[in-house]
């Protein structure tokens, strides 16, 4: 990943880490936090998005209360609380687009593993070193764009009452439950970042070269 792209992805994950850090959280929402089971039922995607973040928040608070915030435990938390609600398969298919059909099942799995490990590494590094933030205020846009089993949810996040809120857009898809397949911040999405990264390599060296590079990176992890 090149320098500019890595910084953009890091910024996106800082926003996500803010949503799941053990801070005083003020949520403008007309629905109280649900239990884990509630995230799996049919319901508005904005509630599902809220529950995903809330469940991760509670899990992180528990780790901190027990003084067990280690890189290993943070990684375990991400795998248990966040990855089940991220549609990596959908994200990778949209990222590779026209090249997806040229891959065999093993190669498709390799790309999914690569992006999953990349997200875990970035996210774990941020969460394990992030200081607590106070007075975070989160609100959701009541206008939800829905088409079929997809939805676009807008979250507004502010850290200070005098600060203009940041807008984060979650693109979600409902399969067995609502899952996030893309995150957009300041007009830049994770999918577009990875797509630019992969497309650049394919144009310069071809798809087979990219596949070899991905497999090499996975072996070195």
Buried (B, 14 or more C-beta within 10 A) or exposed (E): BEEEBBEBBBEBBBBBBBBBBBBEBEBEBEBEBBEEEBBBEEBBBBBBBBBBBBBBBBBBBEBEEEEEBEEEBBBBBBEEBBBBBBBBBBBBBBBBEEBBEEBEEEBBEBBBBBBBEBBBBBBBBBBBEBEEBEEBBBBBBEEBEEEEEBBBBBBBBBBEEEEEBBBBBBBBBBEEBBBBBBBBBEEBBBBBBBBBBBBEBBEEEEBEEBBEBBBEBEEEE
